[in-house]
Amino acid sequence: MPGTLFNPESRAQAVQAAKFVSSLTVAQREGVFSSWKRQHGRQYAAGSPEHAQRFAAFQANLAEVARWNQRNDVSFWKGLNNYSDMTWAKFSSTVLMRSFPRGPPPGRAAARHRPGRRLAQAGVPVAFDWRARGKVPAVRYQGNCGSCWAFAAVSALEIKAAIDNTSLPTLDFSEQQVLDCAAPHGCLGGRPEDAFEYISEFFVSPEAALPYTATDNQACPVWARGVGAVPKGSLTVKPSPGYTRLEPTADAVIDGLVARGPVMVAFAVDEDFMLYAGGIYPGTSCGNNLNHAMVIVGYSAAAGLPSGQSYYTFRNSWGQWWGEGGYARVRIAPDGAGTCGMYSDLLLQPVLTAAV
């Protein structure tokens, strides 16, 4: 049962796990916690204040998962993941960004990409996913650092390089370089725009040149500012600034995604999304406080636009244990703010990638 409890793959599994949890004693929940710790490599000294705090947070999350998954009026289910030993307060202050200002930064008014005809009139497929075309690498894990903005930009770059068939030995690039060199706020947050403006001026190196540490206390290496030799296998984007901004519509997202590549999006994460494990996330209570960045890699609009059964496929950076193998299906909302404010800041990388 712990396997399906940690990562239920269907509504039926989620309901079954919820019933199992409801019958557990505190001692049995401690056993579930021990299994979870082994799975995620956590080590807390027995009897320590940290162990007590983490177990209390874990129990609260476990209870919420069980409570939610016994409802029959919801379109998604919850589960345990990499962050299930954190309270919402701890998670939001450690993993999410402090805030995400909307729209282009002062002095950075990038060109807008405007969509063509309505989906039904344009011959655009009713469903599309870059994963099915072998262009999307393995899901990454940002850890306890608000570096989603760097992961979103690098993820979009890796996918676009695969779409462009860029000739390089690896398409795994350094989020740490972007974190250290592209913006002043590091783990407190940033903009994917910051990442692309930096990369279009310089480059991003392979992951092996500057591995990810989930910290922002490293100085930007001099070679990452164009002084000295460039690491072999580095990548850049041209022309500057490396992105365009999309109109706040479903048509713009779908048109850009199919024609050009992945779409970067800002998102207002709430406690429900922290525990999301599968299904179509409607975002009915998340508001518009943009505190996270992700990448859209696909969609399904067979039920029409908009519809409660139509969704975008979001690629997150919280590891494969979160959501549907690291991904989420998010409802395609009417034009305007979009689900969880996502239409407030949409970026497309329509330029070509190139080896340095």
N, C-alpha and C positions, 0 to 999 in steps of 0.2 A: 503493500500500500504506500509506503513513503515515496516510491518512485513517481506514482501518479499524483501524489499529494504535492510534491515539489514542482512538477511540470506536467499538469494534466493536458492531454492533447485533444480532448473533446469535451463537450458539455456533459456527456454521460460520465466520463471519468471524474470531472469536477464535482458532480453531484455525489458520486460514490465516495470520493475522498472527504467531502464535507460531512457526510453521515459518519464516516470513520472517526474524524476528528472530534465530533460532538460527544463521542462515547469515551474519550481518553481521560485518564486521571492525570494529575500534575506530574507524577512520576513517569507515566508513559509519554507525556509531552516532552519531558526531559530527554527521553530516549530518542524521540523524533528530532530534537534539537541536536543531539550527539551525531545522528546520521547526517543531518544537514551540515554540521561543522566539518565532518570528514569529507563530504562531497565538495565543499568550497574552501577547504584548506584553512579553516579558522582554528586558532589555538588561544584559549583563554585559561588562565590559571584557575583551577578549581577553587571555589570559595572566594574569589577575588571580587571586588566591586564591579569591575568591568564585566565579568561573567554574569553577575546578577542583573546588571543593566541590559546586557545583550539578550539574556534569556527572557527578561520581562518584555522587551520589544518584540522578540520572536513570538512569544505567546500571544501578544496583542495582534500581531499580523496573522498568526495562525487562526485566531478566533474570527478575525474579519474575513479571511478567506472562506472559512466554514459558513459564516453567516450569509455572505453574499451568494455563495454557490448553491444555497438551498432555495434561493428565490427563483421563481418561474416567470418573472416579468422583465428579465434583463437580456441583452443581446451579446454579452461577453462574460467570461468567467475570470476568476482570480486564482493566483497560485503563489507559491514561495519562489524566490529567486536569489540572486547574488546578494541582494540588499535587505534580506528579510530579518536581519538582526539589528536593523535601524528603525528608530521611530520616524514618523513623517517629518518631524522638526529637524532631526539629525540629517536625514536624507536630503531634505530641501536645502539645508545650509552647506552640505558637503558635496553633493553630486550635481545639483542644479545650479544654474547661474544666478547671480544676485538679481539681475534684471536684464532685459533685452530691449533697448530702445527701438522703436518702430521706424520703418522707412529708412531712406539713405542717410548716412551721417552727413553733417555739414560739409559742403564742398565736394560731395561724392555722388552726384546725381547721375547714376549709370543709365544708359539707354534702356527703354522698356521694350520687351518683346510682346507684341500683340498677336492674339490668336487669329486663326482664319474663321471659317464658317462653323456653325454649330456642329457638334459631334455627329449627330444623325445625318447631317448633310455633307459631311466632309470625307466620308469613306474611312474614317478612323476606326480601328478595331474596337469592339465593345469590351475587350479585355487585352491587357498587355503587361508583360513583366520582363525586365532585363535579365532576371535570374534564369528564366527559361532559355535565354540566348547565350548563357555561359559567360556573361559580362560582369558578374558581381562576385567579389571575393568573399572570404569567410568573414563572419561578424566579428567585430572588435569589442574590446572591453576597456572603458575609460577609467574604471576604478573610482576611487574617492577623490575626484577632482572635477571641477566644473569646466571640463575641456571639450564638451560636446561640439562647440563651434569649430574647433580644430578637426575633430573626427568627422564632422559633417562635410567640411571642405575637402579633406584628404580622401574620404570615401567617394565623394562625387568625382574627384580627380582620377582616382584609380579606375572607377567604372568608365569614365569618359575615355581614358587612355586605352582601355580594353576595346571600347566601341570603335575608336580611331585606329585600332591595330598598331598602336605605337610600338616600335621595335625596341624593347628593353629587356634585360635579363630577369627583372622582377617588377611586379606592379603592386608592391607593398611598400608604402612610403611613410616617412617619419612624421607622426603627429607631434612628437616631442620638439622637433625643429620648429614647427609652426607655433607651438605653445611658447617656446622660448624667444622666438624672433619676430613674430608677426604683430603682437599687440601687447600693451603694457599690463593687462589685468590677469593673464595666465589662468589659474584655476578658479578665479572669481567670475570668469566669463569673457566673452568677446563676440565678434561678428565673423561669420564666414567670409564676409567682404574683406576683413582685415587679412585673413589667410590668403585669399586670392590676389589681393594687391601686392602682398609680400612675394608670393610665388611668381607672379607675372614679372616682377622687377628682378628677382633673383632665381630661385629654383627650390624644389623640395628633394631631399636626398632619399635613398632607400632606407628602410627601417633600420637595417643593420648599422648604418653610419651613425645614427643617434637614436638608440632604442628608447621606447616609452617608459617613463618612471612614475607617472601620475603625480608629479610634483612640478612646481614652477619656480624652484629656487636655483635653477641653473642659468648661467650666463649664455647668451647667444654666441656660438662659436664664431671666430673671425671668418672661417671659410664659408659660413652661412650668410655672410655679408659681402661675399664676392672677393675676399682677400685670400689668395692662395688657390690650391688645386680644388676643383669641384669633385666630390665623390662620384665614382663611376656609377652610371645607371640613374642619375638624377633627371628630374623632369621639370619643365616649365610650361606656362600657358601664354599664348599670344593672341591678340594684342592686349595691352593693359586696358582696364583693370582686371580682365579675366572673367567677367560675368556680365549678365544683363538682368534687369529686374522684371518680373512678370506682372501682368495685370492681375488684380485680385478676383479671378474667376476660375471655375472648374475647367472651362474650355482652354484657358491659357495653360493651366497645369498639364492637362492631357495632351494638348497639341505640342507643347514644349518637350514633354517627356518622350513621346513617340518619335518626334522629328529630330531632337537634338541629344537627349540624354537625361540623367538624373536631375531632379529638382530639389534644391535645398530649401528647408522650411523652418521657421521659428514656431514654437509650440508652447502652449500654457499647460504644463504638467500639473496634475493634482494627485491626491493620495490614491484615487482609483487607478490611475495610469501607472503608478509605482508598482502596484500589485497585478497589473494586467497579465493574463496568461493565454488568452485566446478569444476568438470571436470578433465581432465587429464593434469597435469602440465608438459610442455615439458622441462622447464629449459634452454631455448635457449639463455638467456642473463644474467645468474646469475654468470658466471665465476667459479673460484675455490678457492675463499677466504673463507675458512671454518670458520663459525662463529656461528654455531648452532648444536645441537645434538637431534636426534629423534630415534624412534624405528619402525622397519618394522614388521608388524604383519600379512601381507598377500600379495597376488599377483594375477594377472590374466594374463595368457599368452596364451589365446585361439587364439589370432591373430598371434602367433609366436614370436620368440625371435631373434633380437629385432623387435619392431613394434611400430608405433605411437599409437596403440590401446592397447598395453600391458603395464601393470603398476604394481608398488608396492603400497601397502597401508601403508602409514606412520601414526603413532600415534604421535601427537604433544602434547605440554604442554601449549597451549595458550587458553585453555577453550573450551567449547562446541560451543561458538558462532563463532569461527573461522573455516573456511573450511567446510567440510562435517561432521558436528557434532564433530569437533575436529580432524578430520582425513583429509588426502590428498591422492589423487591418483597421483603418480609421474611416469612418463614414464620410462620404462625399457630401458636403453641406452646400446649401445655396450660396450664390456669390455674395460677397460682402466680407465679413470678418472670417467666415469659415469655421470649421470645427476647431475649438480651442484657440481661436485667433490666428489660425495658420495662414490665412490669405493676407495677413498684415505685412508679411515679409517673405516674398518668394523669389528665389534666385535661380537662374539658369546659367549653365556654363556652355555657351554655344561655340566658343572658340576652339581651335585645335590644340591638342597637347603636342609637345615636341621634346625629344631627348636633348639634354644640354650638351 
